[in-house]
C-alpha cells in the first residue's frame, strides 16, 4: 500500500498504535472504499491500514472522519451511511454518528 491519494497518506502497518481510532471492517468493496474515503476526509493525517485477512483495521491518530459523500464517491453509488454498521463489527476509540458523517475520536 503506502500510496499518496488526493487526501492523506495511506500506510500499511502490521501492528496497531495505541492512540489509533477508526473502523474495523469486513474485507471487501466497502472496506476498500472506506480506506480511500477516510484518506480524502482526513487530508492532514496519515491513514494506517492493518489487513488481518478477513477484516481490515483502518485508523488515524486521535480523530478520524468519514463522510457519506466521500464514501459514495469511491463506491460509485449511493450508500446510506448507517448501513456501515453491518460491515463494521468493531471500531477503535469513541464514535459519533449521523446520516452524513461518522467520527471516531479519543477523549483528551
PyMOL commands that place a pseudoatom at each C-alpha (Angstrom):
pseudoatom trace, name=CA, resn=UNK, resi=1, chain=A, elem=C, hetatm=0, pos=[0.000, 0.000, 0.000]
pseudoatom trace, name=CA, resn=UNK, resi=2, chain=A, elem=C, hetatm=0, pos=[1.806, 3.197, 1.143]
pseudoatom trace, name=CA, resn=UNK, resi=3, chain=A, elem=C, hetatm=0, pos=[0.233, 5.313, -1.600]
pseudoatom trace, name=CA, resn=UNK, resi=4, chain=A, elem=C, hetatm=0, pos=[-0.439, 9.028, -1.860]
pseudoatom trace, name=CA, resn=UNK, resi=5, chain=A, elem=C, hetatm=0, pos=[-4.082, 9.830, -2.535]
pseudoatom trace, name=CA, resn=UNK, resi=6, chain=A, elem=C, hetatm=0, pos=[-5.936, 13.101, -3.044]
pseudoatom trace, name=CA, resn=UNK, resi=7, chain=A, elem=C, hetatm=0, pos=[-6.220, 13.295, 0.746]
pseudoatom trace, name=CA, resn=UNK, resi=8, chain=A, elem=C, hetatm=0, pos=[-3.973, 11.808, 3.375]
pseudoatom trace, name=CA, resn=UNK, resi=9, chain=A, elem=C, hetatm=0, pos=[-1.137, 9.325, 3.016]
pseudoatom trace, name=CA, resn=UNK, resi=10, chain=A, elem=C, hetatm=0, pos=[-2.138, 5.664, 3.401]
pseudoatom trace, name=CA, resn=UNK, resi=11, chain=A, elem=C, hetatm=0, pos=[0.342, 3.425, 5.224]
pseudoatom trace, name=CA, resn=UNK, resi=12, chain=A, elem=C, hetatm=0, pos=[0.048, -0.337, 5.773]
pseudoatom trace, name=CA, resn=UNK, resi=13, chain=A, elem=C, hetatm=0, pos=[1.012, -1.351, 9.328]
pseudoatom trace, name=CA, resn=UNK, resi=14, chain=A, elem=C, hetatm=0, pos=[1.082, -4.869, 10.763]
pseudoatom trace, name=CA, resn=UNK, resi=15, chain=A, elem=C, hetatm=0, pos=[0.508, -3.549, 14.303]
pseudoatom trace, name=CA, resn=UNK, resi=16, chain=A, elem=C, hetatm=0, pos=[-1.899, -1.003, 15.750]
pseudoatom trace, name=CA, resn=UNK, resi=17, chain=A, elem=C, hetatm=0, pos=[-0.901, 2.203, 17.511]
pseudoatom trace, name=CA, resn=UNK, resi=18, chain=A, elem=C, hetatm=0, pos=[-2.411, 2.689, 20.978]
pseudoatom trace, name=CA, resn=UNK, resi=19, chain=A, elem=C, hetatm=0, pos=[-3.895, 6.103, 20.115]
pseudoatom trace, name=CA, resn=UNK, resi=20, chain=A, elem=C, hetatm=0, pos=[-5.319, 4.960, 16.770]
pseudoatom trace, name=CA, resn=UNK, resi=21, chain=A, elem=C, hetatm=0, pos=[-9.060, 5.441, 16.174]
pseudoatom trace, name=CA, resn=UNK, resi=22, chain=A, elem=C, hetatm=0, pos=[-11.270, 4.277, 13.336]
pseudoatom trace, name=CA, resn=UNK, resi=23, chain=A, elem=C, hetatm=0, pos=[-13.361, 1.425, 11.947]
pseudoatom trace, name=CA, resn=UNK, resi=24, chain=A, elem=C, hetatm=0, pos=[-12.662, -2.293, 11.807]
pseudoatom trace, name=CA, resn=UNK, resi=25, chain=A, elem=C, hetatm=0, pos=[-14.426, -3.592, 8.702]
pseudoatom trace, name=CA, resn=UNK, resi=26, chain=A, elem=C, hetatm=0, pos=[-15.016, -6.872, 6.938]
pseudoatom trace, name=CA, resn=UNK, resi=27, chain=A, elem=C, hetatm=0, pos=[-12.606, -7.087, 3.991]
pseudoatom trace, name=CA, resn=UNK, resi=28, chain=A, elem=C, hetatm=0, pos=[-14.141, -6.259, 0.614]
pseudoatom trace, name=CA, resn=UNK, resi=29, chain=A, elem=C, hetatm=0, pos=[-15.518, -3.499, -1.561]
pseudoatom trace, name=CA, resn=UNK, resi=30, chain=A, elem=C, hetatm=0, pos=[-16.846, -1.371, 1.330]
pseudoatom trace, name=CA, resn=UNK, resi=31, chain=A, elem=C, hetatm=0, pos=[-13.552, -1.554, 3.247]
pseudoatom trace, name=CA, resn=UNK, resi=32, chain=A, elem=C, hetatm=0, pos=[-11.594, -0.585, 0.116]
pseudoatom trace, name=CA, resn=UNK, resi=33, chain=A, elem=C, hetatm=0, pos=[-13.854, 2.429, -0.464]
pseudoatom trace, name=CA, resn=UNK, resi=34, chain=A, elem=C, hetatm=0, pos=[-13.693, 3.433, 3.215]
pseudoatom trace, name=CA, resn=UNK, resi=35, chain=A, elem=C, hetatm=0, pos=[-9.874, 3.497, 3.086]
pseudoatom trace, name=CA, resn=UNK, resi=36, chain=A, elem=C, hetatm=0, pos=[-9.963, 5.914, 0.142]
pseudoatom trace, name=CA, resn=UNK, resi=37, chain=A, elem=C, hetatm=0, pos=[-12.772, 7.999, 1.650]
pseudoatom trace, name=CA, resn=UNK, resi=38, chain=A, elem=C, hetatm=0, pos=[-11.060, 8.327, 5.035]
pseudoatom trace, name=CA, resn=UNK, resi=39, chain=A, elem=C, hetatm=0, pos=[-7.895, 9.378, 3.227]
pseudoatom trace, name=CA, resn=UNK, resi=40, chain=A, elem=C, hetatm=0, pos=[-9.839, 12.146, 1.491]
pseudoatom trace, name=CA, resn=UNK, resi=41, chain=A, elem=C, hetatm=0, pos=[-11.758, 13.195, 4.605]
pseudoatom trace, name=CA, resn=UNK, resi=42, chain=A, elem=C, hetatm=0, pos=[-8.590, 13.435, 6.743]
pseudoatom trace, name=CA, resn=UNK, resi=43, chain=A, elem=C, hetatm=0, pos=[-6.091, 15.214, 4.463]
pseudoatom trace, name=CA, resn=UNK, resi=44, chain=A, elem=C, hetatm=0, pos=[-3.846, 16.306, 7.341]
pseudoatom trace, name=CA, resn=UNK, resi=45, chain=A, elem=C, hetatm=0, pos=[-3.497, 12.799, 8.807]
pseudoatom trace, name=CA, resn=UNK, resi=46, chain=A, elem=C, hetatm=0, pos=[-1.749, 9.574, 7.929]
pseudoatom trace, name=CA, resn=UNK, resi=47, chain=A, elem=C, hetatm=0, pos=[-4.253, 6.753, 7.393]
pseudoatom trace, name=CA, resn=UNK, resi=48, chain=A, elem=C, hetatm=0, pos=[-2.973, 3.446, 8.759]
pseudoatom trace, name=CA, resn=UNK, resi=49, chain=A, elem=C, hetatm=0, pos=[-4.312, 0.135, 7.457]
pseudoatom trace, name=CA, resn=UNK, resi=50, chain=A, elem=C, hetatm=0, pos=[-3.830, -3.254, 9.105]
pseudoatom trace, name=CA, resn=UNK, resi=51, chain=A, elem=C, hetatm=0, pos=[-5.002, -6.161, 6.948]
pseudoatom trace, name=CA, resn=UNK, resi=52, chain=A, elem=C, hetatm=0, pos=[-5.925, -9.223, 9.017]
pseudoatom trace, name=CA, resn=UNK, resi=53, chain=A, elem=C, hetatm=0, pos=[-7.298, -11.244, 6.101]
pseudoatom trace, name=CA, resn=UNK, resi=54, chain=A, elem=C, hetatm=0, pos=[-10.991, -11.376, 6.978]
pseudoatom trace, name=CA, resn=UNK, resi=55, chain=A, elem=C, hetatm=0, pos=[-11.094, -7.878, 8.356]
pseudoatom trace, name=CA, resn=UNK, resi=56, chain=A, elem=C, hetatm=0, pos=[-9.336, -4.562, 7.834]
pseudoatom trace, name=CA, resn=UNK, resi=57, chain=A, elem=C, hetatm=0, pos=[-8.461, -2.133, 10.610]
pseudoatom trace, name=CA, resn=UNK, resi=58, chain=A, elem=C, hetatm=0, pos=[-8.372, 1.485, 9.371]
pseudoatom trace, name=CA, resn=UNK, resi=59, chain=A, elem=C, hetatm=0, pos=[-7.238, 4.227, 11.705]
pseudoatom trace, name=CA, resn=UNK, resi=60, chain=A, elem=C, hetatm=0, pos=[-5.697, 7.642, 12.174]
pseudoatom trace, name=CA, resn=UNK, resi=61, chain=A, elem=C, hetatm=0, pos=[-4.244, 9.126, 15.332]
pseudoatom trace, name=CA, resn=UNK, resi=62, chain=A, elem=C, hetatm=0, pos=[-6.685, 10.705, 17.837]
pseudoatom trace, name=CA, resn=UNK, resi=63, chain=A, elem=C, hetatm=0, pos=[-9.504, 11.588, 15.397]
pseudoatom trace, name=CA, resn=UNK, resi=64, chain=A, elem=C, hetatm=0, pos=[-10.877, 10.076, 12.184]
pseudoatom trace, name=CA, resn=UNK, resi=65, chain=A, elem=C, hetatm=0, pos=[-13.696, 11.352, 9.935]
pseudoatom trace, name=CA, resn=UNK, resi=66, chain=A, elem=C, hetatm=0, pos=[-15.704, 9.553, 7.245]
pseudoatom trace, name=CA, resn=UNK, resi=67, chain=A, elem=C, hetatm=0, pos=[-18.379, 11.340, 5.215]
pseudoatom trace, name=CA, resn=UNK, resi=68, chain=A, elem=C, hetatm=0, pos=[-21.160, 9.762, 3.213]
pseudoatom trace, name=CA, resn=UNK, resi=69, chain=A, elem=C, hetatm=0, pos=[-20.230, 11.968, 0.223]
pseudoatom trace, name=CA, resn=UNK, resi=70, chain=A, elem=C, hetatm=0, pos=[-16.660, 10.668, 0.017]
pseudoatom trace, name=CA, resn=UNK, resi=71, chain=A, elem=C, hetatm=0, pos=[-17.720, 7.048, 0.594]
pseudoatom trace, name=CA, resn=UNK, resi=72, chain=A, elem=C, hetatm=0, pos=[-20.296, 7.307, -2.203]
pseudoatom trace, name=CA, resn=UNK, resi=73, chain=A, elem=C, hetatm=0, pos=[-17.654, 8.845, -4.451]
pseudoatom trace, name=CA, resn=UNK, resi=74, chain=A, elem=C, hetatm=0, pos=[-15.339, 5.833, -4.034]
pseudoatom trace, name=CA, resn=UNK, resi=75, chain=A, elem=C, hetatm=0, pos=[-18.155, 3.272, -4.160]
pseudoatom trace, name=CA, resn=UNK, resi=76, chain=A, elem=C, hetatm=0, pos=[-19.629, 4.878, -7.261]
pseudoatom trace, name=CA, resn=UNK, resi=77, chain=A, elem=C, hetatm=0, pos=[-23.172, 4.656, -5.909]
pseudoatom trace, name=CA, resn=UNK, resi=78, chain=A, elem=C, hetatm=0, pos=[-25.496, 5.921, -3.183]
pseudoatom trace, name=CA, resn=UNK, resi=79, chain=A, elem=C, hetatm=0, pos=[-24.859, 4.467, 0.257]
pseudoatom trace, name=CA, resn=UNK, resi=80, chain=A, elem=C, hetatm=0, pos=[-26.828, 5.027, 3.460]
pseudoatom trace, name=CA, resn=UNK, resi=81, chain=A, elem=C, hetatm=0, pos=[-24.034, 5.615, 5.976]
pseudoatom trace, name=CA, resn=UNK, resi=82, chain=A, elem=C, hetatm=0, pos=[-25.823, 3.832, 8.870]
pseudoatom trace, name=CA, resn=UNK, resi=83, chain=A, elem=C, hetatm=0, pos=[-25.514, 0.616, 6.772]
pseudoatom trace, name=CA, resn=UNK, resi=84, chain=A, elem=C, hetatm=0, pos=[-21.786, 0.770, 7.503]
pseudoatom trace, name=CA, resn=UNK, resi=85, chain=A, elem=C, hetatm=0, pos=[-22.539, -0.797, 10.888]
pseudoatom trace, name=CA, resn=UNK, resi=86, chain=A, elem=C, hetatm=0, pos=[-23.340, -4.073, 9.084]
pseudoatom trace, name=CA, resn=UNK, resi=87, chain=A, elem=C, hetatm=0, pos=[-19.770, -4.138, 7.713]
pseudoatom trace, name=CA, resn=UNK, resi=88, chain=A, elem=C, hetatm=0, pos=[-18.201, -2.788, 10.931]
pseudoatom trace, name=CA, resn=UNK, resi=89, chain=A, elem=C, hetatm=0, pos=[-18.118, -5.426, 13.688]
pseudoatom trace, name=CA, resn=UNK, resi=90, chain=A, elem=C, hetatm=0, pos=[-15.976, -3.136, 15.825]
pseudoatom trace, name=CA, resn=UNK, resi=91, chain=A, elem=C, hetatm=0, pos=[-14.006, 0.100, 15.978]
pseudoatom trace, name=CA, resn=UNK, resi=92, chain=A, elem=C, hetatm=0, pos=[-11.260, 1.764, 17.994]
pseudoatom trace, name=CA, resn=UNK, resi=93, chain=A, elem=C, hetatm=0, pos=[-11.909, 4.852, 20.117]
pseudoatom trace, name=CA, resn=UNK, resi=94, chain=A, elem=C, hetatm=0, pos=[-15.239, 6.515, 20.729]
pseudoatom trace, name=CA, resn=UNK, resi=95, chain=A, elem=C, hetatm=0, pos=[-17.752, 7.099, 17.945]
pseudoatom trace, name=CA, resn=UNK, resi=96, chain=A, elem=C, hetatm=0, pos=[-20.180, 9.821, 16.931]
pseudoatom trace, name=CA, resn=UNK, resi=97, chain=A, elem=C, hetatm=0, pos=[-22.551, 9.060, 14.048]
pseudoatom trace, name=CA, resn=UNK, resi=98, chain=A, elem=C, hetatm=0, pos=[-25.042, 10.848, 11.827]
pseudoatom trace, name=CA, resn=UNK, resi=99, chain=A, elem=C, hetatm=0, pos=[-26.609, 10.203, 8.437]
pseudoatom trace, name=CA, resn=UNK, resi=100, chain=A, elem=C, hetatm=0, pos=[-23.814, 12.189, 6.770]
pseudoatom trace, name=CA, resn=UNK, resi=101, chain=A, elem=C, hetatm=0, pos=[-20.672, 11.569, 8.858]
pseudoatom trace, name=CA, resn=UNK, resi=102, chain=A, elem=C, hetatm=0, pos=[-19.001, 9.134, 11.237]
pseudoatom trace, name=CA, resn=UNK, resi=103, chain=A, elem=C, hetatm=0, pos=[-16.336, 10.409, 13.620]
pseudoatom trace, name=CA, resn=UNK, resi=104, chain=A, elem=C, hetatm=0, pos=[-14.047, 8.254, 15.751]
pseudoatom trace, name=CA, resn=UNK, resi=105, chain=A, elem=C, hetatm=0, pos=[-12.045, 10.025, 18.425]
pseudoatom trace, name=CA, resn=UNK, resi=106, chain=A, elem=C, hetatm=0, pos=[-10.070, 9.742, 21.659]
pseudoatom trace, name=CA, resn=UNK, resi=107, chain=A, elem=C, hetatm=0, pos=[-11.138, 11.542, 24.802]
pseudoatom trace, name=CA, resn=UNK, resi=108, chain=A, elem=C, hetatm=0, pos=[-8.470, 14.096, 25.679]
for i in range(1, 108): cmd.bond("trace and resi %d" % i, "trace and resi %d" % (i + 1))
show_as sticks, trace
zoom trace
